[in-house]
């Protein structure tokens, strides 16, 4: 320590984000998630000298976060304040309402089930401007619709309900679905909770908690199930724009910037990707299927799916594209299921698709096989975020000697 005085910082309290056993050396401090430590010196960007109850040792800097009170931590983990703040403005609601494919699908579900909805009790979780509740009230005759909304948009929702003369049927409730009280159980729980790559935002957790509290035995969830679909793909345009660009801009060699580009553009997934039909290397396959009636909150911590793609044409394997579908079962036995598909063969939605770029493109031949797994791991601290890990094995049987190539890459979304 004596020779590292220049690294000393005024002692500051930090909170431990992940447990660190500190077993690799005696100089390391063993700390547990949620502990508080005092940082005395930032020896390197990665390793800091810290103290816990009089014991000193090194801890990885990335495991620490500047300390705050317990409640603030709770708030931060969900980033609820920021989350609901963004839904207090019109911008996101306009985006969702302008998405015809999304909004019309929900309307179709209500139209198709209008007879069965007669006298039913409905909860619309995260009603936003109240569009689904208004569809319900206008196109069917439910006994009541409880429209639940946590953001400040709820003030306007009440106005819209009155303006459209639906206040007899729709009861707007302000608050989080986890906390509100309803006077009764509901027959149908409708919500539009899907985020990028299906799970991002983890609003689905609120839906499951509300289901367990308020859906009556045998009640119906809309959507009733959800699937995540994956396909190995080319992404020539995106690769050229962000990576090949540095090869010869204005006749100069800028390739030393490519590692930076890799970090900046390809380490996180690209939301808002529109995959072109010619970019797929194989037939898409469902890798996850969620049953909204049986799914448990604990299941959300880690989900794993498997895939085995038969490459259908030779090309460049740049990455994987993912999207989701949700299904709305009919309230009537044998009635038609309605599907909302956000894939490249359907009408585009505001979710578009999600692109996961490999670090390096790989040439693949027709008849190769790309098999592997996808794991969606919920961030233990930032509860609306997750990490997607893709593992792939490419086996090329057509080559003289069968070749094999494997890789793994993890993509934080967003932290
Ligand atoms: N309780 C009440 N309202 C909520 C909740 C909750 N737990 N979670 C989200 N909302 N498809 N990814 C509201 C949020 O304020 C917004 O108006 C709407 O639900 C989000 C729906 C679209 N987001 C999504």
Boltz pocket constraint, residues with backbone or C-beta under 6 A from the ligand:
constraints:
  - pocket:
      binder: B
      contacts: [[A, 83], [A, 84], [A, 87], [A, 125], [A, 126], [A, 127], [A, 128], [A, 129], [A, 148], [A, 149], [A, 150], [A, 151], [A, 153], [A, 175], [A, 176], [A, 177], [A, 178], [A, 192], [A, 193], [A, 194], [A, 195], [A, 200], [A, 201], [A, 203], [A, 206]]
      max_distance: 6.0
